[in-house]
Amino acid sequence: MNAKNFFKKVCSRFLLLNLLAMVVVVLLLCMGVVYGLDLYTHHGEGIEVPELKGMRYQKAYLLLEEKGLNIVVSDSGYNKALPADCILAQVPGHGQKVKEGHTIYVTVNSPSSPTFAIPDVVDNSSLREAEAKLTAMGFRLMPTQRVTGEKDWVYGILCRGRRVSNGDRVPIDYPLTLMVGSGAYDDTDSIDYVDSDYSIEMTDNGDIDEFEEVTESLIAE
């Protein structure tokens, strides 16, 4: 068989039709898989998640129940501008489409502000360090109160007129006042004197005699 006859057989109409048929079948199979999955998963169809932020939990529960959706409280927060049991956040968010029976997770507003333990700043840090720690936790600080002591050293914390210590739990929305040293000391501070081991006596001419008196008992020893 020469090259001309071989080329004619390869390019025959029957072979080309078979190849074309195979390509069509493969394309139909691919399209069938794609559209079949869309039909099976109801692609593009679903329930639009409503806006729940700012809504009371009971109202949100009834609204989602009507739409065939579930609601679960996943976390709590605190916003004093909103009533207790009010929804602060939701997942999935407003406008997203979900299937029937899908669960919407929400964060609700706590009826009271959260409490945090006072960090170890009293008698253990400077004014700048204490301010940085407390503000990072979310506490609001009032103007400092100056007390006698080392300058800018934290000697105490006041909360609503009451002194609090390290580890005490305080509501986050309660303002704190730092008691900070002014750098001045009280003139009435007592001075402690240490007794010396030797006696000090005045000599006849007014000089101080710092020698210890030697007694006969000491000589005998």
Secondary structure, 3 states (H helix, E strand, C coil): CCHHHHHHHHCCHHHHHHHHHHHHHHHHHHHHHHHHHHHHHCCCCCEECCCCCCCEHHHHHHHHHHCCCEEEEEEEECCCCCCCCEEEEEECCCCCEECCCCEEEEEEECCCCCEEECCCCCCCCEHHHHHHHHHHHCCCECCCEEECCCCCEEEEEEECCEEECCCCEEECCCCEEEEEECCCCCCCCCCCCCCCCCCCEECCCCCEECCCCCCHHHHHC
